[in-house]
Amino acid sequence: MREGVETMKVEHGDWTIDSRPQQMGHHWHSWCEIERRPTDDGVGGEIFHLSDIGHFDTQQAAYARAVSWAKAWIEANF
């Protein structure tokens, strides 16, 4: 992660969603990292980087979109 980039971490089931918007010009580019922790029975964890989620006028809107998009992605795929 770049120095000075703020993140918002949200727990969703076995997953941690780390929303990391980046300012590009006057807009905020929304993207996130999704991590599933290893399970107690030894199944390894996973990490996904989801980018190109959209551009927004505010940092808060970029955070919110990444989190909602990631939750929908998790529900659709796991």
Buried (B, 14 or more C-beta within 10 A) or exposed (E): EEEEEEBBEBEBEBBBBBBBBBEEEEBBBBBBBBBBEEEEEEEEEEEBEBEEBBBBEEBEBBBBBBBBBBBEBBEEEE
